[in-house]
């Protein structure tokens, strides 16, 4: 793709911290990639360029683009990574300075939840509050100052947050583990408290680039500042698409860039290459009502966009009309997998699923359970984690009786009785086996489990997975688990084949687990659906995607904007940005709809539609 004049200026400028304010569909990834190419042409070394992306998938795509543009192989771009991946690379190298031993384990969301559950139950509180506590601990860490966060919110449902946090952190440290948010927090501590380490990385990175800068949280901003040297910083993003405040992202990091860096250079990418101008102008009109923004005037040279606003009596009428419209558009030759129905909250999908089934329209539900969150994948990975990390009680407890080997709750309690302070469940099991303290049946089952863990520890990831499957006849167990659901079994079998294929690309179990636990947080979508259908998606899950036809359903007060956003002006403006994101997913056709009744209750047209119309 040939660069526009403004894109070219941004790519070629060097000499001050730079912010590229890019509109939707304006080619920001092209600019970011070409910036790296330009830096290499100017003599910067690829191994010493830190390029931060927000997903592992984006990092891989960028490396592939760089390979085709420069001929430089992927392994020559070791620092094209997510924040978490880059920080973990630093952290595992220097973790002994913070009191950890190598190898350092990453606890995934499942392990975090189990550990917090143990702590909360141990404090005599209800375990149903675990997910809320987990959310607050994550938010607290991403501010960079957890204890200050807890000072402002001391309790949730009567549970003392700071007390749970301290117990949780102590347990993680005792298990030589960090959770996902600790990767950033502990790296911040490492760089802050160890000047020699900080200076080593400042000198290593000749240039730092950051994609999706509008989604940066305060902790990521601090880390970036700690690493930048000589103002060699290049950030790209669109404040109009900042929609992750609920995760801790802070749009102020983006908006305050010119104040923070006094000599900052700002470039604006205003041409939209994706959408017809009729759609772009509607989006611009809507976002102009936000006060928290960096001014830009977006436009497109494409014309002929079709924009319609529809009113329905209820959600079933809305879904029926959308289904019929999809059939009409499909008859004109538009592929149905280039169409999407977007909505604010997940419950809205139900009525569309029902309508599409009755009309025989294939569909794909986006943003469902991530690949690494599926039972069969978690089971297999728990075996590998148990082999590599003997202190990981949560993984070992998961596999001690999966597939069933007669080790019930009483047997696990009996093993637990032999434990002393600092001894893990697996270590206690080894003691029980060595001293033959269990019945012969349990002894044999546990001996076989421990022996298999010892055998796979030195295997390649692919061989280890195949050994687990064959040694414990896991596929036969899975067939029983799904009962008579053949389609479910086939889907799970395909997931395991996919896992084996991805594992074959890694040489060691440690490398494999690191990738698994870092990718885990990307929440990958379902594998490509076998029926290439209409996409049903929340607006959040649609960000970064584009469709020829977009239906935005449920444009009603208290739904979009969501009722929870109305207590805070910044949250309310984020809702408007969410609507902006939904509109700018459309290339040619955009249909926005609302109902006067939804789920039996009267509904009112969204003020965002009034802002677009007036």
QUIQUIHU-V951700 format. One record per residue. N is the residue number from 0. PSI is psi in radians with two decimals (NA if undefined). BURIAL is b if it has 9 or more other ideal C-beta (glycine too) atoms within 8 Angstrom, else e. D_CENTER is the distance of its C-alpha to the mean C-alpha in Angstrom with 2 decimals. Layout:
n & psi & burial & d_center
N & PSI & BURIAL & D_CENTER
N & PSI & BURIAL & D_CENTER
This chain:
n & psi & burial & d_center
0 & 2.26 & e & 28.76
1 & 2.38 & e & 31.38
2 & 2.48 & b & 30.22
3 & 2.97 & b & 31.57
4 & -0.76 & e & 33.72
5 & -0.70 & b & 31.09
6 & -0.74 & b & 28.39
7 & -0.73 & b & 31.07
8 & -0.77 & b & 31.99
9 & -0.72 & b & 28.45
10 & -0.69 & b & 28.17
11 & -0.28 & e & 31.60
12 & 2.33 & b & 31.70
13 & 2.49 & e & 31.73
14 & -0.14 & e & 33.21
15 & 2.77 & b & 31.05
16 & 2.33 & b & 27.48
17 & 2.37 & b & 26.23
18 & 2.15 & b & 23.97
19 & 1.91 & b & 23.49
20 & 1.82 & b & 23.11
21 & 2.30 & b & 21.98
22 & 2.97 & b & 22.37
23 & 2.39 & b & 20.41
24 & 0.42 & b & 21.30
25 & 0.11 & b & 23.19
26 & 0.62 & b & 22.13
27 & -0.61 & b & 20.12
28 & -0.65 & b & 18.55
29 & -0.75 & b & 22.19
30 & -0.79 & b & 23.32
31 & -0.79 & b & 20.84
32 & -0.78 & b & 21.77
33 & -0.47 & b & 25.42
34 & -0.76 & b & 25.37
35 & -0.74 & b & 24.55
36 & -0.79 & b & 27.31
37 & -0.69 & b & 29.65
38 & -0.73 & b & 29.03
39 & -0.72 & b & 29.93
40 & -0.50 & e & 32.99
41 & 0.00 & e & 33.98
42 & -0.04 & e & 33.99
43 & 2.51 & b & 30.65
44 & 2.33 & e & 29.52
45 & -0.61 & b & 26.32
46 & -0.23 & e & 25.81
47 & 0.37 & b & 25.95
48 & 2.13 & b & 23.50
49 & 1.98 & b & 20.17
50 & 1.96 & b & 17.75
51 & 2.18 & b & 14.36
52 & 2.98 & b & 11.58
53 & -0.14 & b & 8.08
54 & 2.70 & e & 6.69
55 & -0.62 & b & 8.94
56 & -0.77 & e & 10.20
57 & -0.64 & b & 11.43
58 & -0.76 & b & 13.07
59 & -0.72 & e & 14.85
60 & -0.68 & b & 16.00
61 & -0.74 & b & 17.35
62 & -0.70 & b & 19.23
63 & -0.72 & b & 20.72
64 & -0.74 & b & 21.88
65 & -0.64 & b & 23.36
66 & -0.79 & b & 25.17
67 & -0.52 & e & 26.76
68 & -0.52 & e & 27.73
69 & -0.36 & b & 29.06
70 & -0.01 & e & 29.81
71 & 2.17 & b & 28.18
72 & 2.79 & e & 26.39
73 & -0.67 & e & 22.71
74 & -0.13 & e & 23.83
75 & 0.05 & e & 25.48
76 & 1.12 & b & 22.17
77 & -0.27 & e & 20.94
78 & 0.40 & b & 19.11
79 & 1.73 & b & 16.97
80 & 2.99 & b & 13.67
81 & 2.88 & b & 10.56
82 & -0.82 & b & 11.86
83 & -0.71 & b & 10.96
84 & -0.75 & b & 12.53
85 & -0.77 & b & 15.47
86 & -0.66 & b & 16.09
87 & -0.57 & b & 16.10
88 & -0.71 & b & 18.59
89 & -0.79 & b & 20.76
90 & -0.79 & b & 20.43
91 & -0.46 & b & 21.47
92 & -0.61 & e & 24.40
93 & 0.29 & b & 25.72
94 & -0.43 & b & 24.58
95 & -0.48 & e & 28.29
96 & -0.36 & e & 28.93
97 & 0.14 & b & 26.86
98 & 0.06 & e & 28.64
99 & 2.88 & b & 26.26
100 & 2.79 & e & 27.47
101 & 2.40 & e & 26.10
102 & 2.56 & e & 24.10
103 & 2.33 & b & 21.43
104 & 2.53 & b & 19.11
105 & 2.15 & b & 15.42
106 & 2.23 & b & 15.13
107 & -3.14 & b & 12.22
108 & -0.67 & b & 11.54
109 & -0.78 & b & 14.64
110 & -0.69 & b & 16.79
111 & -0.81 & b & 16.00
112 & -0.77 & b & 16.98
113 & -0.75 & b & 20.10
114 & -0.79 & b & 21.18
115 & -0.62 & b & 20.92
116 & -0.78 & b & 22.79
117 & -0.78 & e & 25.53
118 & -0.80 & b & 25.89
119 & -0.72 & b & 26.07
120 & -0.69 & b & 28.53
121 & -0.43 & e & 30.47
122 & 0.16 & b & 30.89
123 & 0.62 & e & 32.24
124 & 2.88 & b & 29.56
125 & 2.26 & e & 28.05
126 & -0.25 & e & 24.97
127 & -0.26 & e & 23.78
128 & 0.08 & b & 22.49
129 & -0.82 & b & 20.04
130 & -0.61 & e & 16.83
131 & -0.74 & b & 18.21
132 & -0.75 & b & 19.18
133 & -0.73 & b & 15.81
134 & -0.82 & e & 14.34
135 & -0.65 & b & 17.24
136 & -0.71 & b & 17.05
137 & -0.83 & b & 13.49
138 & -0.74 & b & 14.74
139 & -0.79 & b & 17.92
140 & -0.66 & b & 16.58
141 & -0.14 & b & 14.64
142 & -0.32 & b & 18.00
143 & -0.14 & b & 19.49
144 & 1.34 & e & 22.29
145 & -0.75 & b & 21.48
146 & -0.60 & e & 25.17
147 & -0.71 & e & 25.83
148 & -0.77 & b & 23.00
149 & -0.45 & b & 24.71
150 & -0.64 & e & 28.08
151 & -0.45 & e & 27.07
152 & 1.30 & b & 25.66
153 & -0.56 & e & 27.78
154 & 2.60 & e & 27.40
155 & 2.11 & b & 25.30
156 & 0.73 & e & 27.51
157 & 0.01 & e & 30.09
158 & 2.16 & b & 27.77
159 & 1.91 & e & 28.15
160 & -0.81 & b & 24.68
161 & -0.66 & b & 25.96
162 & -0.78 & e & 27.84
163 & -0.76 & b & 24.94
164 & -0.81 & b & 22.79
165 & -0.74 & e & 25.64
166 & -0.72 & b & 26.23
167 & -0.81 & b & 22.60
168 & -0.69 & e & 22.55
169 & -0.73 & e & 25.94
170 & -0.76 & b & 24.86
171 & -0.80 & b & 21.89
172 & -0.73 & b & 24.36
173 & -0.52 & e & 26.99
174 & 0.12 & b & 24.74
175 & 0.79 & b & 23.92
176 & 2.74 & b & 20.19
177 & 2.59 & b & 17.41
178 & 3.13 & b & 14.29
179 & -0.77 & b & 10.94
180 & -0.53 & b & 12.24
181 & -0.43 & b & 15.62
182 & -0.77 & b & 14.69
183 & -0.79 & b & 14.91
184 & -0.78 & b & 17.66
185 & -0.55 & b & 19.82
186 & -0.67 & b & 19.60
187 & -0.79 & b & 20.79
188 & -0.72 & b & 23.58
189 & -0.85 & b & 24.44
190 & -0.60 & b & 24.85
191 & -0.74 & e & 26.60
192 & -0.16 & e & 29.03
193 & 1.61 & b & 29.87
194 & -0.68 & e & 31.38
195 & -0.66 & e & 32.11
196 & -0.77 & b & 28.49
197 & -0.81 & b & 27.41
198 & -0.56 & e & 30.22
199 & -0.81 & e & 29.48
200 & -0.55 & b & 26.01
201 & -0.68 & b & 27.44
202 & -0.50 & e & 30.06
203 & -0.79 & e & 27.79
204 & 1.91 & b & 25.56
205 & -0.43 & b & 27.92
206 & 2.47 & b & 25.41
207 & 2.26 & b & 21.92
208 & 2.51 & b & 19.83
209 & 2.12 & b & 16.67
210 & 2.81 & b & 14.77
211 & 0.81 & b & 13.24
212 & -0.40 & b & 15.38
213 & -0.31 & b & 15.46
214 & 0.13 & b & 12.01
215 & 2.44 & b & 13.39
216 & 2.95 & b & 14.17
217 & -0.65 & b & 17.65
218 & -0.73 & b & 16.87
219 & -0.63 & b & 15.28
220 & -0.73 & b & 18.35
221 & -0.77 & b & 20.69
222 & -0.76 & b & 19.37
223 & -0.82 & b & 19.85
224 & -0.62 & e & 23.33
225 & -0.43 & b & 24.24
226 & -0.38 & b & 23.70
227 & 2.40 & b & 25.22
228 & 2.44 & e & 28.87
229 & 0.42 & e & 31.47
230 & 0.28 & b & 29.19
231 & 1.29 & b & 27.54
232 & 2.33 & b & 24.33
233 & 1.93 & b & 22.93
234 & 2.46 & b & 20.12
235 & 2.39 & b & 19.04
236 & 3.08 & b & 17.51
237 & 1.86 & b & 18.55
238 & -0.39 & b & 19.14
239 & -0.32 & b & 19.96
240 & 0.42 & b & 16.31
241 & 1.75 & b & 15.02
242 & 0.31 & b & 13.47
243 & 0.56 & b & 11.05
244 & -0.59 & b & 14.02
245 & -0.31 & e & 13.22
246 & -0.04 & e & 10.33
247 & -0.05 & b & 12.99
248 & 2.59 & b & 12.92
249 & 1.89 & b & 16.61
250 & -0.39 & b & 18.24
251 & -0.50 & e & 21.33
252 & -0.64 & b & 19.98
253 & -0.90 & b & 20.28
254 & -0.49 & b & 23.49
255 & 0.07 & e & 25.29
256 & -0.84 & b & 24.87
257 & -0.51 & e & 28.54
258 & -0.67 & e & 29.86
259 & -0.73 & e & 28.01
260 & 1.75 & b & 29.22
261 & -0.57 & e & 32.77
262 & 0.34 & e & 33.34
263 & 2.54 & b & 30.01
264 & 2.27 & b & 30.25
265 & 2.27 & b & 28.49
266 & 2.52 & b & 28.17
267 & 2.17 & b & 27.37
268 & 1.84 & b & 26.20
269 & -0.22 & b & 27.53
270 & 2.17 & b & 28.26
271 & 2.11 & b & 25.94
272 & -0.04 & e & 26.27
273 & -0.94 & b & 24.35
274 & 2.70 & b & 26.04
275 & 2.66 & b & 29.71
276 & -0.55 & b & 31.21
277 & -0.65 & b & 32.01
278 & -0.73 & b & 28.31
279 & -0.73 & b & 27.54
280 & -0.60 & b & 30.43
281 & -0.77 & b & 29.34
282 & -0.73 & b & 25.88
283 & -0.67 & b & 27.71
284 & -0.74 & b & 30.19
285 & -0.90 & b & 27.60
286 & -0.30 & b & 25.67
287 & -0.29 & e & 29.07
288 & -0.17 & e & 29.34
289 & 2.39 & b & 26.67
290 & -0.47 & e & 28.26
291 & 1.49 & e & 25.10
292 & 2.81 & b & 24.78
293 & 2.06 & e & 26.00
294 & 2.33 & e & 28.65
295 & 2.64 & b & 28.43
296 & 1.79 & e & 30.28
297 & 2.61 & b & 28.34
298 & 2.88 & b & 30.39
299 & 2.56 & b & 30.48
300 & -0.02 & e & 33.43
301 & 2.45 & e & 32.56
302 & 2.96 & e & 34.59
303 & 0.32 & e & 35.31
304 & 2.56 & b & 32.20
305 & 2.00 & e & 32.82
306 & 2.22 & b & 31.60
307 & 2.55 & e & 32.74
308 & 2.23 & b & 32.45
309 & 2.48 & b & 33.36
310 & 2.38 & e & 34.61
311 & 2.82 & b & 34.88
312 & -0.69 & e & 36.62
313 & 3.13 & b & 33.73
314 & -0.47 & b & 30.37
315 & -0.68 & e & 32.22
316 & -0.73 & b & 34.25
317 & -0.87 & b & 31.14
318 & -0.68 & b & 29.43
319 & -0.75 & b & 32.77
320 & -0.77 & b & 33.29
321 & -0.78 & b & 29.83
322 & -0.80 & b & 30.55
323 & -0.68 & b & 33.99
324 & -0.68 & b & 32.78
325 & -0.74 & b & 30.28
326 & -0.74 & b & 33.29
327 & -0.82 & e & 35.43
328 & -0.65 & b & 32.93
329 & -0.61 & b & 32.37
330 & -0.35 & e & 36.17
331 & -0.04 & e & 36.17
332 & 0.04 & e & 34.15
333 & 2.15 & b & 30.58
334 & 2.40 & b & 28.29
335 & -0.36 & b & 26.57
336 & 0.00 & b & 23.21
337 & 0.31 & e & 23.43
338 & 2.57 & b & 23.56
339 & 2.52 & b & 20.97
340 & 2.10 & b & 21.45
341 & 2.55 & b & 19.09
342 & 2.85 & b & 19.33
343 & -0.72 & b & 18.16
344 & 2.70 & b & 17.68
345 & -0.58 & e & 17.22
346 & -0.36 & e & 20.87
347 & -0.34 & b & 22.09
348 & -0.52 & b & 21.23
349 & -0.84 & e & 23.98
350 & -0.56 & b & 26.91
351 & -0.68 & b & 25.66
352 & -0.77 & b & 25.11
353 & -0.81 & b & 28.66
354 & -0.75 & b & 30.16
355 & -0.63 & b & 28.66
356 & -0.75 & e & 29.90
357 & -0.50 & e & 33.35
358 & -0.05 & b & 33.46
359 & 0.52 & e & 32.31
360 & 2.05 & b & 29.31
361 & 2.50 & b & 26.58
362 & 2.80 & b & 23.04
363 & 2.18 & b & 19.47
364 & 1.97 & b & 17.19
365 & 2.75 & b & 13.74
366 & 0.38 & b & 10.49
367 & -2.90 & e & 12.30
368 & 2.31 & e & 11.70
369 & 2.70 & b & 9.45
370 & -0.80 & b & 11.95
371 & 0.05 & b & 11.88
372 & 0.00 & b & 12.40
373 & 2.55 & b & 15.65
374 & -0.89 & e & 18.84
375 & -0.61 & b & 20.50
376 & -0.73 & b & 17.70
377 & -0.65 & b & 17.36
378 & -0.91 & b & 21.18
379 & -0.76 & b & 21.65
380 & -0.49 & b & 19.12
381 & -0.62 & b & 20.86
382 & -0.81 & b & 24.09
383 & -0.72 & b & 22.82
384 & -0.67 & b & 21.42
385 & -0.61 & b & 24.79
386 & -0.70 & b & 26.67
387 & -0.63 & b & 25.01
388 & 1.52 & b & 24.62
389 & -0.30 & e & 27.76
390 & 0.01 & b & 26.89
391 & 1.52 & b & 23.76
392 & -0.65 & b & 25.46
393 & -0.78 & b & 22.52
394 & -0.72 & b & 22.04
395 & -0.68 & b & 25.84
396 & -0.57 & b & 26.51
397 & -0.69 & b & 24.23
398 & -0.13 & b & 26.26
399 & -0.44 & b & 29.68
400 & 0.52 & b & 30.64
401 & 2.09 & b & 28.29
402 & 2.77 & b & 30.06
403 & 2.25 & e & 32.78
404 & 0.38 & b & 35.35
405 & 0.18 & b & 37.31
406 & 1.49 & b & 35.53
407 & -2.98 & e & 35.32
408 & -0.70 & e & 34.63
409 & -0.66 & e & 38.13
410 & -0.72 & b & 37.81
411 & -0.70 & b & 34.57
412 & -0.66 & e & 36.43
413 & -0.71 & b & 39.36
414 & -0.74 & b & 37.22
415 & -0.54 & b & 35.78
416 & -0.38 & e & 39.38
417 & -0.13 & b & 39.93
418 & 2.46 & b & 37.08
419 & 3.02 & e & 38.03
420 & 2.31 & e & 36.00
421 & -0.04 & e & 33.30
422 & 2.23 & e & 33.71
423 & 2.93 & b & 30.69
424 & -0.70 & b & 31.00
425 & -0.72 & b & 31.09
426 & -0.68 & b & 33.74
427 & -0.66 & b & 35.75
428 & -0.71 & b & 35.56
429 & -0.68 & b & 36.94
430 & -0.78 & b & 39.75
431 & -0.71 & b & 40.52
432 & -0.81 & b & 40.75
433 & -0.64 & e & 42.87
434 & 0.07 & e & 45.26
435 & 0.97 & e & 45.33
436 & -0.07 & e & 44.76
437 & 2.96 & b & 43.47
438 & 2.77 & e & 45.29
439 & -0.63 & e & 45.82
440 & -0.85 & e & 43.38
441 & -0.68 & b & 40.53
442 & -0.81 & b & 41.62
443 & -0.73 & e & 41.41
444 & -0.77 & b & 37.99
445 & -0.63 & b & 36.53
446 & -0.77 & b & 38.42
447 & -0.70 & b & 36.91
448 & -0.88 & b & 33.34
449 & -0.73 & b & 33.93
450 & -0.72 & e & 35.71
451 & -0.73 & b & 32.90
452 & -0.71 & b & 30.33
453 & -0.64 & e & 32.83
454 & -0.72 & b & 33.32
455 & -0.28 & b & 29.72
456 & -0.61 & b & 28.96
457 & 0.10 & e & 30.59
458 & 2.88 & b & 29.55
459 & 2.76 & b & 27.12
460 & -0.75 & b & 23.87
461 & -0.82 & b & 25.28
462 & -0.67 & b & 28.60
463 & -0.78 & b & 27.12
464 & -0.77 & b & 25.24
465 & -0.64 & b & 28.42
466 & -0.76 & b & 30.49
467 & -0.81 & b & 28.46
468 & -0.76 & b & 28.78
469 & -0.73 & e & 32.51
470 & -0.65 & e & 33.59
471 & 0.20 & b & 32.42
472 & 0.89 & b & 32.78
473 & -0.63 & b & 29.22
474 & -0.62 & b & 29.46
475 & -0.71 & e & 32.57
476 & -0.75 & b & 30.81
477 & -0.66 & b & 27.97
478 & -0.72 & e & 30.67
479 & -0.67 & e & 32.26
480 & -0.71 & e & 29.02
481 & -0.05 & b & 28.38
482 & -2.11 & e & 32.14
483 & 0.19 & e & 33.44
484 & 1.55 & e & 30.24
485 & -0.73 & e & 30.66
486 & -0.70 & e & 27.85
487 & -0.76 & e & 25.37
488 & -0.79 & b & 26.85
489 & -0.73 & e & 26.67
490 & -0.76 & e & 22.97
491 & -0.66 & b & 22.27
492 & -0.73 & b & 24.69
493 & -0.64 & b & 22.89
494 & -0.73 & b & 19.57
495 & -0.68 & b & 21.60
496 & -0.72 & e & 23.17
497 & -0.72 & b & 19.85
498 & -0.77 & b & 18.92
499 & -0.73 & b & 22.37
500 & -0.80 & e & 22.06
501 & -0.60 & e & 18.84
502 & -0.52 & b & 20.45
503 & -0.27 & b & 23.60
504 & -0.07 & e & 22.07
505 & 2.53 & b & 21.87
506 & -0.59 & e & 25.11
507 & 2.74 & e & 24.49
508 & -0.61 & b & 22.73
509 & -0.80 & e & 21.34
510 & -0.73 & b & 19.76
511 & -0.84 & b & 18.39
512 & -0.63 & b & 16.92
513 & -0.79 & b & 15.38
514 & -0.76 & b & 13.47
515 & -0.83 & b & 12.58
516 & -0.37 & b & 11.27
517 & -0.68 & b & 9.29
518 & -0.56 & b & 7.83
519 & -0.64 & b & 7.39
520 & -0.18 & e & 4.27
521 & -0.24 & b & 2.87
522 & 1.12 & e & 4.64
523 & 2.59 & e & 7.40
524 & 3.02 & b & 10.09
525 & 2.60 & b & 13.50
526 & 2.73 & e & 15.63
527 & 2.15 & e & 17.97
528 & 2.48 & b & 20.13
529 & -0.55 & e & 23.72
530 & 1.98 & e & 25.02
531 & 1.55 & b & 23.80
532 & -3.12 & b & 23.66
533 & 2.43 & b & 22.87
534 & 2.24 & b & 19.20
535 & 2.12 & b & 18.69
536 & 2.55 & b & 15.57
537 & 2.75 & b & 14.59
538 & -0.69 & b & 14.75
539 & -0.76 & b & 11.25
540 & -0.24 & b & 10.02
541 & -0.19 & b & 12.80
542 & 2.35 & b & 11.95
543 & -0.15 & e & 12.81
544 & 2.91 & b & 14.85
545 & 2.58 & e & 18.63
546 & 2.63 & b & 21.35
547 & -0.66 & b & 25.15
548 & 2.28 & b & 25.53
549 & 2.28 & b & 23.46
550 & 2.14 & b & 24.57
551 & 1.89 & b & 23.25
552 & 2.74 & b & 24.53
553 & 0.71 & b & 25.36
554 & 1.30 & b & 26.12
555 & 2.65 & b & 27.83
556 & 2.48 & b & 28.27
557 & -0.10 & e & 26.25
558 & -0.89 & b & 23.70
559 & 1.61 & b & 22.93
560 & 2.56 & b & 23.40
561 & 2.54 & b & 22.17
562 & -0.53 & e & 24.86
563 & -0.34 & e & 22.74
564 & -0.16 & b & 22.38
565 & -0.16 & e & 26.14
566 & -0.20 & e & 26.88
567 & 2.27 & e & 25.24
568 & -0.69 & e & 25.95
569 & -0.68 & b & 22.73
570 & -0.64 & b & 20.69
571 & -0.72 & b & 23.12
572 & -0.52 & b & 22.67
573 & -0.61 & b & 18.89
574 & -0.69 & b & 19.88
575 & -0.66 & b & 22.11
576 & -0.58 & b & 19.40
577 & -0.75 & b & 17.41
578 & -0.67 & b & 20.65
579 & -0.78 & b & 20.95
580 & -0.77 & b & 17.63
581 & -0.80 & b & 18.92
582 & -0.75 & b & 22.29
583 & 0.09 & b & 21.23
584 & -0.34 & b & 19.45
585 & 2.36 & b & 23.10
586 & -0.84 & b & 25.34
587 & -0.76 & b & 28.68
588 & 2.28 & b & 28.76
589 & 2.14 & b & 27.33
590 & 2.14 & b & 28.39
591 & 2.33 & b & 27.66
592 & 2.72 & b & 29.10
593 & 2.79 & b & 29.96
594 & 2.65 & b & 32.10
595 & -0.32 & b & 34.89
596 & 2.38 & b & 34.09
597 & 2.21 & b & 30.80
598 & 0.67 & e & 30.89
599 & -0.08 & e & 34.51
600 & 2.57 & e & 34.05
601 & 2.52 & e & 35.20
602 & 2.69 & b & 32.59
603 & 2.43 & e & 33.03
604 & 2.39 & b & 31.95
605 & 2.42 & b & 29.08
606 & -0.40 & e & 30.45
607 & -0.58 & b & 27.98
608 & -0.66 & b & 30.13
609 & -0.70 & b & 33.21
610 & -0.60 & b & 31.83
611 & -0.70 & b & 31.28
612 & -0.65 & e & 34.74
613 & NA & e & 36.82
